[in-house]
Amino acid sequence: MVGVAVLAANLPFINERCLAIVAVQRFSSSKPVFVRLLELLLLYLVVLGLGFFLEAQLGNRFPQGWEFYATTLCLFLVLSFPGFVLRYLVKRRSQHHE
């Protein structure tokens, strides 16, 4: 499950398609940041739903408070850090040297 979360968290930053499926022609050469952040939020909800589904398959699903959602969202954002670094820090830095 953690591997799925890592992949989903980095997916908006490692490709130029929306949700890795839909090609976006309206944008210039890359997706804007707000589209990547919306994808990140949507993929968080997908991973959360998958986790709830797997928990329900194992037995009773436990109720969660706001603390759970705040913590898992922060963890998801931390998992997306490698993709963010590759997209916005490493690539921009290499473009300045050309």
N, C-alpha and C positions, 0 to 999 in steps of 0.2 A: 504494500500500500504506500509506503514511503517513496518507493521508486516511481510510482505513478504520480505522486504529488510533485516530486522533483521534475519529472518530465513535463507535467502540466504547467508548473510554475515558470519554466524556462521557455515553453513553446511560443509565447507571444514575441519573445525577443530573438528567436533563432530563425524565424521565417518571415516572409513578406505577405503571406496569405492570412486572411481572417480565419482563425481557428484551424489553421493548417489545411483548410479545405477550399475556401472561396477566394479566388484571385480578385484583387482589388485594383481596378483600372483607374478609378477616379483620382487616386493620390499619385503624386509624382513618382519618385523612385522608391520611396519607402513609406510605411504606414506612419501616421502621426502618433505622438506619444499618447494622446487621449484614447486612441483606438487600442493601443497595446494595453493600457490600464483597464479599459473595459473588458478586453479579452481575459486579462489576468483575474478580474473579479468574477467573470462568468466561469472560468475554469476552476476557480476556488469553489464556487457553488457546485460544480459538477463533481469535484473530488469529495466535497462534503457529503453530497447525496450518495455517492458510491460508498463512502464510509458508513453512512447510516444504513444503507441497504445491506452491506456485509455484516454489520452488527445485528440487524434484525434477523438475518439468516442464521446466526449463531445462537440466538436466544432473544430475550427481551431487550428492546432498545431503551436505554436509560434517558430520562429527560436531561437537557443541558440548559444551563443558565447563560447569561450574556458573557460571563467570564470565559466560557469555553469557546465561543465564537470569536471573541477578541484575541484570545491566545492562538487559536488555529489560524486566524487571518494573519497575525504577525508572523507566525512560523512559515506560512505560505509565502509571505513577502521576503523573508530571509532566504527561503529556498530559491527564490527567483533572482537572487543577487548575482550569481555567475552569468546568467544570460544578460542581465542589465549591464554588467561590466563589459562583456564582450561586445554588446551592441553600441553602448554610448561612450565607453572610456577607451577601450583598446582600439577599436576601428577608427574613431576620430583622431586619436593620437597618431596612428599610422598614416592617416590621410594628410596630416600637417607636415610630415616629413617628406612627402613626395614633391 
